[in-house]
Amino acid sequence: MREGRKSKLSFNEHIYEKVNKSYSILGLIKKSFTHANEAAFIMLYKSIVRSHLDHAHSIRSPHKQYLIEEIEKVQKQQL
């Protein structure tokens, strides 16, 4: 564990960090690939964005509804 970090890990912080990173990457994809067809966009989304969301989910399956909704918001944003 890094120095200066809290000794108590917060999974909520981890999930929010992954959600924010996913939004950031999704924005970059939308901005950079404006002329990409739907299949290419879905491939980029699944390979880059969803991997971050899967990591947030696999670390600790969120049992709190508001955390599940945060992850699902990113997935709905893609559509």
mmCIF file of the N, C-alpha and C atoms, coordinates in Angstrom:
data_MODEL
# 
_entry.id   MODEL 
# 
loop_
_atom_site.group_PDB 
_atom_site.id 
_atom_site.type_symbol 
_atom_site.label_atom_id 
_atom_site.label_alt_id 
_atom_site.label_comp_id 
_atom_site.label_asym_id 
_atom_site.label_entity_id 
_atom_site.label_seq_id 
_atom_site.pdbx_PDB_ins_code 
_atom_site.Cartn_x 
_atom_site.Cartn_y 
_atom_site.Cartn_z 
_atom_site.occupancy 
_atom_site.B_iso_or_equiv 
_atom_site.pdbx_formal_charge 
_atom_site.auth_seq_id 
_atom_site.auth_comp_id 
_atom_site.auth_asym_id 
_atom_site.auth_atom_id 
_atom_site.pdbx_PDB_model_num 
ATOM 1   N N  . MET A 1 1  ? 0.837   -1.167 0.000   1.00 0.00 ? 1  MET A N  1 
ATOM 2   C CA . MET A 1 1  ? 0.000   0.000  0.000   1.00 0.00 ? 1  MET A CA 1 
ATOM 3   C C  . MET A 1 1  ? 0.891   1.242  0.000   1.00 0.00 ? 1  MET A C  1 
ATOM 4   N N  . ARG A 1 2  ? 0.500   2.232  -0.752  1.00 0.00 ? 2  ARG A N  1 
ATOM 5   C CA . ARG A 1 2  ? 1.288   3.457  -0.830  1.00 0.00 ? 2  ARG A CA 1 
ATOM 6   C C  . ARG A 1 2  ? 1.207   4.232  0.476   1.00 0.00 ? 2  ARG A C  1 
ATOM 7   N N  . GLU A 1 3  ? 2.308   4.968  0.742   1.00 0.00 ? 3  GLU A N  1 
ATOM 8   C CA . GLU A 1 3  ? 2.275   5.839  1.902   1.00 0.00 ? 3  GLU A CA 1 
ATOM 9   C C  . GLU A 1 3  ? 1.339   6.997  1.614   1.00 0.00 ? 3  GLU A C  1 
ATOM 10  N N  . GLY A 1 4  ? 0.731   7.516  2.612   1.00 0.00 ? 4  GLY A N  1 
ATOM 11  C CA . GLY A 1 4  ? -0.169  8.642  2.441   1.00 0.00 ? 4  GLY A CA 1 
ATOM 12  C C  . GLY A 1 4  ? -1.589  8.230  2.083   1.00 0.00 ? 4  GLY A C  1 
ATOM 13  N N  . ARG A 1 5  ? -1.793  6.992  1.784   1.00 0.00 ? 5  ARG A N  1 
ATOM 14  C CA . ARG A 1 5  ? -3.127  6.486  1.478   1.00 0.00 ? 5  ARG A CA 1 
ATOM 15  C C  . ARG A 1 5  ? -3.801  6.080  2.781   1.00 0.00 ? 5  ARG A C  1 
ATOM 16  N N  . LYS A 1 6  ? -5.096  6.124  2.768   1.00 0.00 ? 6  LYS A N  1 
ATOM 17  C CA . LYS A 1 6  ? -5.833  5.674  3.942   1.00 0.00 ? 6  LYS A CA 1 
ATOM 18  C C  . LYS A 1 6  ? -5.580  4.187  4.150   1.00 0.00 ? 6  LYS A C  1 
ATOM 19  N N  . SER A 1 7  ? -5.480  3.811  5.381   1.00 0.00 ? 7  SER A N  1 
ATOM 20  C CA . SER A 1 7  ? -5.265  2.393  5.648   1.00 0.00 ? 7  SER A CA 1 
ATOM 21  C C  . SER A 1 7  ? -6.538  1.594  5.409   1.00 0.00 ? 7  SER A C  1 
ATOM 22  N N  . LYS A 1 8  ? -7.684  2.257  5.481   1.00 0.00 ? 8  LYS A N  1 
ATOM 23  C CA . LYS A 1 8  ? -8.961  1.582  5.260   1.00 0.00 ? 8  LYS A CA 1 
ATOM 24  C C  . LYS A 1 8  ? -9.382  1.809  3.806   1.00 0.00 ? 8  LYS A C  1 
ATOM 25  N N  . LEU A 1 9  ? -9.455  0.752  3.049   1.00 0.00 ? 9  LEU A N  1 
ATOM 26  C CA . LEU A 1 9  ? -9.842  0.874  1.656   1.00 0.00 ? 9  LEU A CA 1 
ATOM 27  C C  . LEU A 1 9  ? -11.341 1.110  1.550   1.00 0.00 ? 9  LEU A C  1 
ATOM 28  N N  . SER A 1 10 ? -11.724 1.968  0.619   1.00 0.00 ? 10 SER A N  1 
ATOM 29  C CA . SER A 1 10 ? -13.124 2.247  0.400   1.00 0.00 ? 10 SER A CA 1 
ATOM 30  C C  . SER A 1 10 ? -13.508 1.761  -0.995  1.00 0.00 ? 10 SER A C  1 
ATOM 31  N N  . PHE A 1 11 ? -14.392 0.803  -1.058  1.00 0.00 ? 11 PHE A N  1 
ATOM 32  C CA . PHE A 1 11 ? -14.818 0.292  -2.350  1.00 0.00 ? 11 PHE A CA 1 
ATOM 33  C C  . PHE A 1 11 ? -15.694 1.294  -3.074  1.00 0.00 ? 11 PHE A C  1 
ATOM 34  N N  . ASN A 1 12 ? -16.399 2.139  -2.328  1.00 0.00 ? 12 ASN A N  1 
ATOM 35  C CA . ASN A 1 12 ? -17.189 3.185  -2.968  1.00 0.00 ? 12 ASN A CA 1 
ATOM 36  C C  . ASN A 1 12 ? -16.285 4.113  -3.767  1.00 0.00 ? 12 ASN A C  1 
ATOM 37  N N  . GLU A 1 13 ? -15.172 4.515  -3.167  1.00 0.00 ? 13 GLU A N  1 
ATOM 38  C CA . GLU A 1 13 ? -14.216 5.378  -3.864  1.00 0.00 ? 13 GLU A CA 1 
ATOM 39  C C  . GLU A 1 13 ? -13.672 4.685  -5.103  1.00 0.00 ? 13 GLU A C  1 
ATOM 40  N N  . HIS A 1 14 ? -13.383 3.413  -4.975  1.00 0.00 ? 14 HIS A N  1 
ATOM 41  C CA . HIS A 1 14 ? -12.859 2.658  -6.108  1.00 0.00 ? 14 HIS A CA 1 
ATOM 42  C C  . HIS A 1 14 ? -13.870 2.631  -7.257  1.00 0.00 ? 14 HIS A C  1 
ATOM 43  N N  . ILE A 1 15 ? -15.120 2.372  -6.938  1.00 0.00 ? 15 ILE A N  1 
ATOM 44  C CA . ILE A 1 15 ? -16.149 2.303  -7.975  1.00 0.00 ? 15 ILE A CA 1 
ATOM 45  C C  . ILE A 1 15 ? -16.324 3.663  -8.626  1.00 0.00 ? 15 ILE A C  1 
ATOM 46  N N  . TYR A 1 16 ? -16.388 4.734  -7.829  1.00 0.00 ? 16 TYR A N  1 
ATOM 47  C CA . TYR A 1 16 ? -16.526 6.074  -8.402  1.00 0.00 ? 16 TYR A CA 1 
ATOM 48  C C  . TYR A 1 16 ? -15.322 6.444  -9.258  1.00 0.00 ? 16 TYR A C  1 
ATOM 49  N N  . GLU A 1 17 ? -14.135 6.024  -8.856  1.00 0.00 ? 17 GLU A N  1 
ATOM 50  C CA . GLU A 1 17 ? -12.938 6.277  -9.644  1.00 0.00 ? 17 GLU A CA 1 
ATOM 51  C C  . GLU A 1 17 ? -13.038 5.581  -11.005 1.00 0.00 ? 17 GLU A C  1 
ATOM 52  N N  . LYS A 1 18 ? -13.484 4.342  -11.011 1.00 0.00 ? 18 LYS A N  1 
ATOM 53  C CA . LYS A 1 18 ? -13.627 3.597  -12.267 1.00 0.00 ? 18 LYS A CA 1 
ATOM 54  C C  . LYS A 1 18 ? -14.740 4.179  -13.137 1.00 0.00 ? 18 LYS A C  1 
ATOM 55  N N  . VAL A 1 19 ? -15.830 4.612  -12.524 1.00 0.00 ? 19 VAL A N  1 
ATOM 56  C CA . VAL A 1 19 ? -16.930 5.214  -13.277 1.00 0.00 ? 19 VAL A CA 1 
ATOM 57  C C  . VAL A 1 19 ? -16.461 6.521  -13.931 1.00 0.00 ? 19 VAL A C  1 
ATOM 58  N N  . ASN A 1 20 ? -15.762 7.352  -13.175 1.00 0.00 ? 20 ASN A N  1 
ATOM 59  C CA . ASN A 1 20 ? -15.263 8.610  -13.729 1.00 0.00 ? 20 ASN A CA 1 
ATOM 60  C C  . ASN A 1 20 ? -14.255 8.378  -14.848 1.00 0.00 ? 20 ASN A C  1 
ATOM 61  N N  . LYS A 1 21 ? -13.397 7.410  -14.673 1.00 0.00 ? 21 LYS A N  1 
ATOM 62  C CA . LYS A 1 21 ? -12.423 7.071  -15.715 1.00 0.00 ? 21 LYS A CA 1 
ATOM 63  C C  . LYS A 1 21 ? -13.146 6.576  -16.967 1.00 0.00 ? 21 LYS A C  1 
ATOM 64  N N  . SER A 1 22 ? -14.194 5.793  -16.783 1.00 0.00 ? 22 SER A N  1 
ATOM 65  C CA . SER A 1 22 ? -14.969 5.285  -17.915 1.00 0.00 ? 22 SER A CA 1 
ATOM 66  C C  . SER A 1 22 ? -15.651 6.416  -18.672 1.00 0.00 ? 22 SER A C  1 
ATOM 67  N N  . TYR A 1 23 ? -16.230 7.382  -17.935 1.00 0.00 ? 23 TYR A N  1 
ATOM 68  C CA . TYR A 1 23 ? -16.831 8.553  -18.587 1.00 0.00 ? 23 TYR A CA 1 
ATOM 69  C C  . TYR A 1 23 ? -15.786 9.321  -19.391 1.00 0.00 ? 23 TYR A C  1 
ATOM 70  N N  . SER A 1 24 ? -14.619 9.475  -18.815 1.00 0.00 ? 24 SER A N  1 
ATOM 71  C CA . SER A 1 24 ? -13.543 10.202 -19.483 1.00 0.00 ? 24 SER A CA 1 
ATOM 72  C C  . SER A 1 24 ? -13.137 9.505  -20.780 1.00 0.00 ? 24 SER A C  1 
ATOM 73  N N  . ILE A 1 25 ? -12.944 8.218  -20.718 1.00 0.00 ? 25 ILE A N  1 
ATOM 74  C CA . ILE A 1 25 ? -12.554 7.447  -21.901 1.00 0.00 ? 25 ILE A CA 1 
ATOM 75  C C  . ILE A 1 25 ? -13.666 7.459  -22.940 1.00 0.00 ? 25 ILE A C  1 
ATOM 76  N N  . LEU A 1 26 ? -14.908 7.315  -22.494 1.00 0.00 ? 26 LEU A N  1 
ATOM 77  C CA . LEU A 1 26 ? -16.041 7.348  -23.408 1.00 0.00 ? 26 LEU A CA 1 
ATOM 78  C C  . LEU A 1 26 ? -16.107 8.689  -24.141 1.00 0.00 ? 26 LEU A C  1 
ATOM 79  N N  . GLY A 1 27 ? -15.872 9.776  -23.419 1.00 0.00 ? 27 GLY A N  1 
ATOM 80  C CA . GLY A 1 27 ? -15.847 11.098 -24.036 1.00 0.00 ? 27 GLY A CA 1 
ATOM 81  C C  . GLY A 1 27 ? -14.745 11.220 -25.074 1.00 0.00 ? 27 GLY A C  1 
ATOM 82  N N  . LEU A 1 28 ? -13.575 10.695 -24.764 1.00 0.00 ? 28 LEU A N  1 
ATOM 83  C CA . LEU A 1 28 ? -12.464 10.730 -25.721 1.00 0.00 ? 28 LEU A CA 1 
ATOM 84  C C  . LEU A 1 28 ? -12.780 9.915  -26.973 1.00 0.00 ? 28 LEU A C  1 
ATOM 85  N N  . ILE A 1 29 ? -13.392 8.776  -26.788 1.00 0.00 ? 29 ILE A N  1 
ATOM 86  C CA . ILE A 1 29 ? -13.761 7.941  -27.942 1.00 0.00 ? 29 ILE A CA 1 
ATOM 87  C C  . ILE A 1 29 ? -14.763 8.675  -28.820 1.00 0.00 ? 29 ILE A C  1 
ATOM 88  N N  . LYS A 1 30 ? -15.797 9.251  -28.195 1.00 0.00 ? 30 LYS A N  1 
ATOM 89  C CA . LYS A 1 30 ? -16.819 9.967  -28.970 1.00 0.00 ? 30 LYS A CA 1 
ATOM 90  C C  . LYS A 1 30 ? -16.221 11.165 -29.704 1.00 0.00 ? 30 LYS A C  1 
ATOM 91  N N  . LYS A 1 31 ? -15.288 11.834 -29.053 1.00 0.00 ? 31 LYS A N  1 
ATOM 92  C CA . LYS A 1 31 ? -14.655 13.013 -29.650 1.00 0.00 ? 31 LYS A CA 1 
ATOM 93  C C  . LYS A 1 31 ? -13.675 12.635 -30.756 1.00 0.00 ? 31 LYS A C  1 
ATOM 94  N N  . SER A 1 32 ? -12.930 11.573 -30.558 1.00 0.00 ? 32 SER A N  1 
ATOM 95  C CA . SER A 1 32 ? -11.880 11.189 -31.494 1.00 0.00 ? 32 SER A CA 1 
ATOM 96  C C  . SER A 1 32 ? -12.376 10.385 -32.687 1.00 0.00 ? 32 SER A C  1 
ATOM 97  N N  . PHE A 1 33 ? -13.454 9.664  -32.510 1.00 0.00 ? 33 PHE A N  1 
ATOM 98  C CA . PHE A 1 33 ? -13.943 8.784  -33.564 1.00 0.00 ? 33 PHE A CA 1 
ATOM 99  C C  . PHE A 1 33 ? -15.335 9.214  -34.014 1.00 0.00 ? 33 PHE A C  1 
ATOM 100 N N  . THR A 1 34 ? -15.462 10.467 -34.403 1.00 0.00 ? 34 THR A N  1 
ATOM 101 C CA . THR A 1 34 ? -16.766 11.007 -34.801 1.00 0.00 ? 34 THR A CA 1 
ATOM 102 C C  . THR A 1 34 ? -17.299 10.353 -36.060 1.00 0.00 ? 34 THR A C  1 
ATOM 103 N N  . HIS A 1 35 ? -16.421 9.853  -36.913 1.00 0.00 ? 35 HIS A N  1 
ATOM 104 C CA . HIS A 1 35 ? -16.857 9.258  -38.176 1.00 0.00 ? 35 HIS A CA 1 
ATOM 105 C C  . HIS A 1 35 ? -16.840 7.731  -38.156 1.00 0.00 ? 35 HIS A C  1 
ATOM 106 N N  . ALA A 1 36 ? -16.645 7.159  -36.979 1.00 0.00 ? 36 ALA A N  1 
ATOM 107 C CA . ALA A 1 36 ? -16.617 5.699  -36.876 1.00 0.00 ? 36 ALA A CA 1 
ATOM 108 C C  . ALA A 1 36 ? -18.037 5.154  -36.995 1.00 0.00 ? 36 ALA A C  1 
ATOM 109 N N  . ASN A 1 37 ? -18.132 4.012  -37.642 1.00 0.00 ? 37 ASN A N  1 
ATOM 110 C CA . ASN A 1 37 ? -19.461 3.399  -37.736 1.00 0.00 ? 37 ASN A CA 1 
ATOM 111 C C  . ASN A 1 37 ? -19.826 2.767  -36.390 1.00 0.00 ? 37 ASN A C  1 
ATOM 112 N N  . GLU A 1 38 ? -21.051 2.327  -36.286 1.00 0.00 ? 38 GLU A N  1 
ATOM 113 C CA . GLU A 1 38 ? -21.557 1.808  -35.011 1.00 0.00 ? 38 GLU A CA 1 
ATOM 114 C C  . GLU A 1 38 ? -20.780 0.579  -34.541 1.00 0.00 ? 38 GLU A C  1 
ATOM 115 N N  . ALA A 1 39 ? -20.435 -0.290 -35.463 1.00 0.00 ? 39 ALA A N  1 
ATOM 116 C CA . ALA A 1 39 ? -19.705 -1.511 -35.092 1.00 0.00 ? 39 ALA A CA 1 
ATOM 117 C C  . ALA A 1 39 ? -18.328 -1.171 -34.513 1.00 0.00 ? 39 ALA A C  1 
ATOM 118 N N  . ALA A 1 40 ? -17.653 -0.206 -35.111 1.00 0.00 ? 40 ALA A N  1 
ATOM 119 C CA . ALA A 1 40 ? -16.333 0.194  -34.610 1.00 0.00 ? 40 ALA A CA 1 
ATOM 120 C C  . ALA A 1 40 ? -16.453 0.845  -33.231 1.00 0.00 ? 40 ALA A C  1 
ATOM 121 N N  . PHE A 1 41 ? -17.484 1.668  -33.068 1.00 0.00 ? 41 PHE A N  1 
ATOM 122 C CA . PHE A 1 41 ? -17.688 2.316  -31.783 1.00 0.00 ? 41 PHE A CA 1 
ATOM 123 C C  . PHE A 1 41 ? -17.980 1.289  -30.686 1.00 0.00 ? 41 PHE A C  1 
ATOM 124 N N  . ILE A 1 42 ? -18.808 0.323  -30.998 1.00 0.00 ? 42 ILE A N  1 
ATOM 125 C CA . ILE A 1 42 ? -19.137 -0.714 -30.013 1.00 0.00 ? 42 ILE A CA 1 
ATOM 126 C C  . ILE A 1 42 ? -17.895 -1.522 -29.655 1.00 0.00 ? 42 ILE A C  1 
ATOM 127 N N  . MET A 1 43 ? -17.059 -1.814 -30.646 1.00 0.00 ? 43 MET A N  1 
ATOM 128 C CA . MET A 1 43 ? -15.831 -2.546 -30.377 1.00 0.00 ? 43 MET A CA 1 
ATOM 129 C C  . MET A 1 43 ? -14.920 -1.744 -29.438 1.00 0.00 ? 43 MET A C  1 
ATOM 130 N N  . LEU A 1 44 ? -14.772 -0.438 -29.699 1.00 0.00 ? 44 LEU A N  1 
ATOM 131 C CA . LEU A 1 44 ? -13.961 0.408  -28.826 1.00 0.00 ? 44 LEU A CA 1 
ATOM 132 C C  . LEU A 1 44 ? -14.553 0.468  -27.416 1.00 0.00 ? 44 LEU A C  1 
ATOM 133 N N  . TYR A 1 45 ? -15.855 0.618  -27.354 1.00 0.00 ? 45 TYR A N  1 
ATOM 134 C CA . TYR A 1 45 ? -16.527 0.685  -26.055 1.00 0.00 ? 45 TYR A CA 1 
ATOM 135 C C  . TYR A 1 45 ? -16.295 -0.599 -25.260 1.00 0.00 ? 45 TYR A C  1 
ATOM 136 N N  . LYS A 1 46 ? -16.526 -1.731 -25.899 1.00 0.00 ? 46 LYS A N  1 
ATOM 137 C CA . LYS A 1 46 ? -16.397 -3.012 -25.188 1.00 0.00 ? 46 LYS A CA 1 
ATOM 138 C C  . LYS A 1 46 ? -14.960 -3.297 -24.773 1.00 0.00 ? 46 LYS A C  1 
ATOM 139 N N  . SER A 1 47 ? -14.007 -2.913 -25.606 1.00 0.00 ? 47 SER A N  1 
ATOM 140 C CA . SER A 1 47 ? -12.617 -3.249 -25.291 1.00 0.00 ? 47 SER A CA 1 
ATOM 141 C C  . SER A 1 47 ? -11.974 -2.280 -24.314 1.00 0.00 ? 47 SER A C  1 
ATOM 142 N N  . ILE A 1 48 ? -12.428 -1.031 -24.289 1.00 0.00 ? 48 ILE A N  1 
ATOM 143 C CA . ILE A 1 48 ? -11.763 -0.050 -23.427 1.00 0.00 ? 48 ILE A CA 1 
ATOM 144 C C  . ILE A 1 48 ? -12.641 0.351  -22.242 1.00 0.00 ? 48 ILE A C  1 
ATOM 145 N N  . VAL A 1 49 ? -13.806 0.871  -22.516 1.00 0.00 ? 49 VAL A N  1 
ATOM 146 C CA . VAL A 1 49 ? -14.660 1.410  -21.446 1.00 0.00 ? 49 VAL A CA 1 
ATOM 147 C C  . VAL A 1 49 ? -15.195 0.298  -20.559 1.00 0.00 ? 49 VAL A C  1 
ATOM 148 N N  . ARG A 1 50 ? -15.758 -0.716 -21.169 1.00 0.00 ? 50 ARG A N  1 
ATOM 149 C CA . ARG A 1 50 ? -16.380 -1.772 -20.375 1.00 0.00 ? 50 ARG A CA 1 
ATOM 150 C C  . ARG A 1 50 ? -15.370 -2.522 -19.516 1.00 0.00 ? 50 ARG A C  1 
ATOM 151 N N  . SER A 1 51 ? -14.123 -2.581 -19.955 1.00 0.00 ? 51 SER A N  1 
ATOM 152 C CA . SER A 1 51 ? -13.112 -3.252 -19.134 1.00 0.00 ? 51 SER A CA 1 
ATOM 153 C C  . SER A 1 51 ? -12.924 -2.527 -17.808 1.00 0.00 ? 51 SER A C  1 
ATOM 154 N N  . HIS A 1 52 ? -13.020 -1.194 -17.819 1.00 0.00 ? 52 HIS A N  1 
ATOM 155 C CA . HIS A 1 52 ? -12.929 -0.443 -16.562 1.00 0.00 ? 52 HIS A CA 1 
ATOM 156 C C  . HIS A 1 52 ? -14.145 -0.716 -15.674 1.00 0.00 ? 52 HIS A C  1 
ATOM 157 N N  . LEU A 1 53 ? -15.302 -0.778 -16.290 1.00 0.00 ? 53 LEU A N  1 
ATOM 158 C CA . LEU A 1 53 ? -16.516 -1.041 -15.512 1.00 0.00 ? 53 LEU A CA 1 
ATOM 159 C C  . LEU A 1 53 ? -16.516 -2.461 -14.964 1.00 0.00 ? 53 LEU A C  1 
ATOM 160 N N  . ASP A 1 54 ? -16.034 -3.401 -15.756 1.00 0.00 ? 54 ASP A N  1 
ATOM 161 C CA . ASP A 1 54 ? -15.952 -4.780 -15.287 1.00 0.00 ? 54 ASP A CA 1 
ATOM 162 C C  . ASP A 1 54 ? -15.004 -4.891 -14.102 1.00 0.00 ? 54 ASP A C  1 
ATOM 163 N N  . HIS A 1 55 ? -13.923 -4.115 -14.151 1.00 0.00 ? 55 HIS A N  1 
ATOM 164 C CA . HIS A 1 55 ? -12.969 -4.129 -13.032 1.00 0.00 ? 55 HIS A CA 1 
ATOM 165 C C  . HIS A 1 55 ? -13.630 -3.574 -11.776 1.00 0.00 ? 55 HIS A C  1 
ATOM 166 N N  . ALA A 1 56 ? -14.419 -2.524 -11.924 1.00 0.00 ? 56 ALA A N  1 
ATOM 167 C CA . ALA A 1 56 ? -15.126 -1.958 -10.771 1.00 0.00 ? 56 ALA A CA 1 
ATOM 168 C C  . ALA A 1 56 ? -16.104 -2.979 -10.198 1.00 0.00 ? 56 ALA A C  1 
ATOM 169 N N  . HIS A 1 57 ? -16.708 -3.735 -11.072 1.00 0.00 ? 57 HIS A N  1 
ATOM 170 C CA . HIS A 1 57 ? -17.699 -4.716 -10.635 1.00 0.00 ? 57 HIS A CA 1 
ATOM 171 C C  . HIS A 1 57 ? -17.033 -5.961 -10.056 1.00 0.00 ? 57 HIS A C  1 
ATOM 172 N N  . SER A 1 58 ? -15.917 -6.373 -10.634 1.00 0.00 ? 58 SER A N  1 
ATOM 173 C CA . SER A 1 58 ? -15.300 -7.624 -10.192 1.00 0.00 ? 58 SER A CA 1 
ATOM 174 C C  . SER A 1 58 ? -14.569 -7.482 -8.868  1.00 0.00 ? 58 SER A C  1 
ATOM 175 N N  . ILE A 1 59 ? -14.125 -6.288 -8.549  1.00 0.00 ? 59 ILE A N  1 
ATOM 176 C CA . ILE A 1 59 ? -13.431 -6.097 -7.275  1.00 0.00 ? 59 ILE A CA 1 
ATOM 177 C C  . ILE A 1 59 ? -14.374 -6.393 -6.119  1.00 0.00 ? 59 ILE A C  1 
ATOM 178 N N  . ARG A 1 60 ? -15.549 -5.858 -6.229  1.00 0.00 ? 60 ARG A N  1 
ATOM 179 C CA . ARG A 1 60 ? -16.552 -6.105 -5.196  1.00 0.00 ? 60 ARG A CA 1 
ATOM 180 C C  . ARG A 1 60 ? -17.905 -5.848 -5.823  1.00 0.00 ? 60 ARG A C  1 
ATOM 181 N N  . SER A 1 61 ? -18.630 -6.875 -6.021  1.00 0.00 ? 61 SER A N  1 
ATOM 182 C CA . SER A 1 61 ? -19.936 -6.715 -6.633  1.00 0.00 ? 61 SER A CA 1 
ATOM 183 C C  . SER A 1 61 ? -20.752 -5.772 -5.757  1.00 0.00 ? 61 SER A C  1 
ATOM 184 N N  . PRO A 1 62 ? -21.066 -4.583 -6.288  1.00 0.00 ? 62 PRO A N  1 
ATOM 185 C CA . PRO A 1 62 ? -21.750 -3.611 -5.440  1.00 0.00 ? 62 PRO A CA 1 
ATOM 186 C C  . PRO A 1 62 ? -23.139 -4.098 -5.035  1.00 0.00 ? 62 PRO A C  1 
ATOM 187 N N  . HIS A 1 63 ? -23.384 -4.067 -3.761  1.00 0.00 ? 63 HIS A N  1 
ATOM 188 C CA . HIS A 1 63 ? -24.684 -4.506 -3.261  1.00 0.00 ? 63 HIS A CA 1 
ATOM 189 C C  . HIS A 1 63 ? -25.582 -3.317 -2.952  1.00 0.00 ? 63 HIS A C  1 
ATOM 190 N N  . LYS A 1 64 ? -25.021 -2.116 -3.031  1.00 0.00 ? 64 LYS A N  1 
ATOM 191 C CA . LYS A 1 64 ? -25.816 -0.924 -2.796  1.00 0.00 ? 64 LYS A CA 1 
ATOM 192 C C  . LYS A 1 64 ? -26.370 -0.435 -4.131  1.00 0.00 ? 64 LYS A C  1 
ATOM 193 N N  . GLN A 1 65 ? -27.638 -0.172 -4.160  1.00 0.00 ? 65 GLN A N  1 
ATOM 194 C CA . GLN A 1 65 ? -28.318 0.175  -5.407  1.00 0.00 ? 65 GLN A CA 1 
ATOM 195 C C  . GLN A 1 65 ? -27.711 1.404  -6.070  1.00 0.00 ? 65 GLN A C  1 
ATOM 196 N N  . TYR A 1 66 ? -27.323 2.419  -5.302  1.00 0.00 ? 66 TYR A N  1 
ATOM 197 C CA . TYR A 1 66 ? -26.783 3.628  -5.913  1.00 0.00 ? 66 TYR A CA 1 
ATOM 198 C C  . TYR A 1 66 ? -25.447 3.381  -6.611  1.00 0.00 ? 66 TYR A C  1 
ATOM 199 N N  . LEU A 1 67 ? -24.668 2.417  -6.162  1.00 0.00 ? 67 LEU A N  1 
ATOM 200 C CA . LEU A 1 67 ? -23.413 2.091  -6.845  1.00 0.00 ? 67 LEU A CA 1 
ATOM 201 C C  . LEU A 1 67 ? -23.692 1.338  -8.146  1.00 0.00 ? 67 LEU A C  1 
ATOM 202 N N  . ILE A 1 68 ? -24.666 0.461  -8.109  1.00 0.00 ? 68 ILE A N  1 
ATOM 203 C CA . ILE A 1 68 ? -25.055 -0.255 -9.330  1.00 0.00 ? 68 ILE A CA 1 
ATOM 204 C C  . ILE A 1 68 ? -25.555 0.743  -10.364 1.00 0.00 ? 68 ILE A C  1 
ATOM 205 N N  . GLU A 1 69 ? -26.348 1.712  -9.927  1.00 0.00 ? 69 GLU A N  1 
ATOM 206 C CA . GLU A 1 69 ? -26.882 2.721  -10.840 1.00 0.00 ? 69 GLU A CA 1 
ATOM 207 C C  . GLU A 1 69 ? -25.785 3.578  -11.450 1.00 0.00 ? 69 GLU A C  1 
ATOM 208 N N  . GLU A 1 70 ? -24.730 3.881  -10.686 1.00 0.00 ? 70 GLU A N  1 
ATOM 209 C CA . GLU A 1 70 ? -23.617 4.662  -11.221 1.00 0.00 ? 70 GLU A CA 1 
ATOM 210 C C  . GLU A 1 70 ? -22.926 3.916  -12.364 1.00 0.00 ? 70 GLU A C  1 
ATOM 211 N N  . ILE A 1 71 ? -22.718 2.629  -12.193 1.00 0.00 ? 71 ILE A N  1 
ATOM 212 C CA . ILE A 1 71 ? -22.088 1.825  -13.238 1.00 0.00 ? 71 ILE A CA 1 
ATOM 213 C C  . ILE A 1 71 ? -23.007 1.738  -14.452 1.00 0.00 ? 71 ILE A C  1 
ATOM 214 N N  . GLU A 1 72 ? -24.305 1.552  -14.220 1.00 0.00 ? 72 GLU A N  1 
ATOM 215 C CA . GLU A 1 72 ? -25.251 1.429  -15.327 1.00 0.00 ? 72 GLU A CA 1 
ATOM 216 C C  . GLU A 1 72 ? -25.414 2.738  -16.096 1.00 0.00 ? 72 GLU A C  1 
ATOM 217 N N  . LYS A 1 73 ? -25.230 3.888  -15.440 1.00 0.00 ? 73 LYS A N  1 
ATOM 218 C CA . LYS A 1 73 ? -25.327 5.183  -16.129 1.00 0.00 ? 73 LYS A CA 1 
ATOM 219 C C  . LYS A 1 73 ? -24.295 5.276  -17.257 1.00 0.00 ? 73 LYS A C  1 
ATOM 220 N N  . VAL A 1 74 ? -23.093 4.786  -16.986 1.00 0.00 ? 74 VAL A N  1 
ATOM 221 C CA . VAL A 1 74 ? -22.054 4.829  -18.022 1.00 0.00 ? 74 VAL A CA 1 
ATOM 222 C C  . VAL A 1 74 ? -22.458 3.934  -19.185 1.00 0.00 ? 74 VAL A C  1 
ATOM 223 N N  . GLN A 1 75 ? -22.993 2.769  -18.888 1.00 0.00 ? 75 GLN A N  1 
ATOM 224 C CA . GLN A 1 75 ? -23.394 1.855  -19.939 1.00 0.00 ? 75 GLN A CA 1 
ATOM 225 C C  . GLN A 1 75 ? -24.526 2.446  -20.776 1.00 0.00 ? 75 GLN A C  1 
ATOM 226 N N  . LYS A 1 76 ? -25.455 3.134  -20.138 1.00 0.00 ? 76 LYS A N  1 
ATOM 227 C CA . LYS A 1 76 ? -26.555 3.757  -20.875 1.00 0.00 ? 76 LYS A CA 1 
ATOM 228 C C  . LYS A 1 76 ? -26.069 4.952  -21.687 1.00 0.00 ? 76 LYS A C  1 
ATOM 229 N N  . GLN A 1 77 ? -25.043 5.636  -21.221 1.00 0.00 ? 77 GLN A N  1 
ATOM 230 C CA . GLN A 1 77 ? -24.476 6.786  -21.925 1.00 0.00 ? 77 GLN A CA 1 
ATOM 231 C C  . GLN A 1 77 ? -23.955 6.361  -23.300 1.00 0.00 ? 77 GLN A C  1 
ATOM 232 N N  . GLN A 1 78 ? -23.452 5.154  -23.398 1.00 0.00 ? 78 GLN A N  1 
ATOM 233 C CA . GLN A 1 78 ? -22.904 4.649  -24.647 1.00 0.00 ? 78 GLN A CA 1 
ATOM 234 C C  . GLN A 1 78 ? -23.977 4.572  -25.717 1.00 0.00 ? 78 GLN A C  1 
ATOM 235 N N  . LEU A 1 79 ? -25.183 4.237  -25.338 1.00 0.00 ? 79 LEU A N  1 
ATOM 236 C CA . LEU A 1 79 ? -26.278 4.086  -26.287 1.00 0.00 ? 79 LEU A CA 1 
ATOM 237 C C  . LEU A 1 79 ? -26.663 5.429  -26.794 1.00 0.00 ? 79 LEU A C  1 
# 
